[in-house]
Amino acid sequence: MTPSTINLFKKSPPITWEKLPDDFILPDEPVDNNLQPLLAAALRESLELAGLILESMLIASNFGLCATVKTQTVVKAPDWVYIPSVKSIASGEIRRSYTPHLEGEIPAIVLEFISETEGGEYSINPHYPYGKWYFYEQILQVPVYGIFQPKTGELEIYRLNQGRYEQQKPNENNRYWIAEINLFLGVWQGKKAEVTAYWLRWWDKSGNLLLWGSELVEQERQRAEQERQRAEQAELELEQEQIARQRLVQKLKELGVYPENL
């Protein structure tokens, strides 16, 4: 049973979208381990290298999403968030938080990585400071919510359906189609940044894996090596052909036939 199957929310509290006060102190809790920022960075890296990130988008990790509920400012910082379109900010200004509707679209995808300590990923607490599940589902109404367990490689994807999150089923490759980004999301086990772990990866419609920078470098190295081997093979074949021609000429001369006179 998922949190959404429990109908606790008969009436949503009043929600407004207001600018975060400049003196508001944002949550600044350290991550539980060094894998979490690596997971988030890896998700962005492959999108960027594939040319799928536009200037109008906002992709961030541990970044405050804000709303004002019953006059109280609520901030949640998901481990990874994808927002398709945001309003631009002045040159030199640093975006320290994000308020949907006021600053642009609502997030299309929010991902949480379960840590060693309870992070409230499944919390449906409908009272201040509100649970993460409740905040994403009922307040922000994020279309896609993913919960990933790096330790076991388990990934759950929930999609908003009639105001409630509904768990999705993966395809035959154990991947989830994320229409908002036009890609599949799934789990891949292997090594990156000297860390062997379960990673979240993107695949395109055709099932091609979106590569990381190190993989692209290795792919280019292999391509260059194959090209070098082909060039060496072509040079060897040319040398063998020249040797065979010289032997033929020599044999003809021994028989009294001089090709240059023909």
Secondary structure, DSSP 8 states (H G I E B T S, - for coil): --GGGS---SS---EE-----TT--------SSTHHHHHHHHHHHHHHHTT---TT-EEESS--EEEEETTEEEEE--SEEEES-B----TT-----B-TTTSB---SEEEEE--SS---TT----STT--HHHIIIIII--SEEEEEETTTTEEEEEEEETTEEEE----TTS-EEETTTTEEEEEEEEEETTEEEEEEEEE-TT--B---HHHHHHHHHHHHHHHHHHHHHHHHHHHHHHHHHHHHHHHHHHTT--GGG-
